[in-house]
Amino acid sequence: MPDLPELTDADRSLYQWQMWVPGVGEDGQRKLKGASVLVSRVGGLGGLVAMELAAAGVGRLVLAHGGNLKLPDLNRQLLQTRAHVGQPRMENIVKRLRELNPDCEVVGVAENVNEDNAAALVAQADYVVDAAPLFQERLALNAAAMRAGKPMVECAMHTLEATVTTFIPGQTGCLACYVPEVPPTWTRQFPVFGAVSGTAACLGAMEVVKLITGIGKPLAGEMLCMDLGTMQFRRVKLPKRNGCDVCGTAR
């Protein structure tokens, strides 16, 4: 493991409450400070993941999201403001996160993940978070993360339901094990409340914190499924498909 950055007196003061969590302490906070995380799509779901990770003291965030901000985005994209409607999303995302944590290095890439750029984006981080609305992006990121041996936290939601899981190369299956190709009826636009996106985002951010610090037990090989309409939660074992073109050989 490379040498971890030292904590400053300001770090110790800023993060003292989370450093009191059993198993974190100074070593855990140094791991957070030395970690880098890629977040694919920084909207209603990924934006809050990025906020929580910046607030927790993760040292470097690489964020991928293209396009301009639209008014209907604002019911859930908490890094944005009405004054920014019509302008590139990434400008405001980087600005707001740097305001939240000036010590966090924020790298904004104004592109959505695709097969051509996924490997280069994954190479810039230690951990990957998938919060994209389209399976074309999700599957491209999954393949790049598995090839690079990088753990990937998968967060998703639709209407009042949300899911979170963690894929660890060599230990678990991957997204392509149970979604081998893009579903024919999936579209970018779907019903969404910001509170549902935010619930999945906070749980996904905690998965990243657990992976970095070693505390707790990640959702490796399991998916947490939530119905916030009925407040029912269940854990589902995910299949390990030996014939998977992405991770089957590695397993």
Number of C-alpha atoms within 10 A of each C-alpha: 3 5 8 14 15 14 14 9 8 9 16 15 11 14 16 14 10 15 17 11 11 10 13 19 17 18 16 21 27 22 22 27 23 19 21 22 25 23 27 29 26 27 26 26 31 30 27 24 28 29 23 21 26 24 15 20 22 26 21 23 25 21 27 22 23 17 13 14 22 15 13 9 16 17 13 20 22 19 21 25 15 11 9 15 16 12 13 16 23 26 15 17 24 20 15 17 22 16 10 14 18 12 15 21 17 22 15 20 18 17 15 17 27 16 13 9 14 22 19 10 22 28 15 16 18 19 22 28 30 26 27 26 21 15 19 16 20 23 25 18 27 29 20 22 28 22 15 14 16 19 24 30 27 24 28 21 25 16 14 17 21 21 23 23 25 28 26 20 19 15 14 21 27 32 27 21 20 13 12 14 12 14 11 6 5 12 10 8 9 10 8 16 14 15 15 23 29 22 21 28 30 20 19 31 22 19 24 25 25 18 21 22 18 14 15 13 9 20 21 19 18 19 19 18 19 21 17 15 10 9 9 10 14 11 14 13 11 18 14 19 18 14 10 18 13 22 24 17 11 15 13
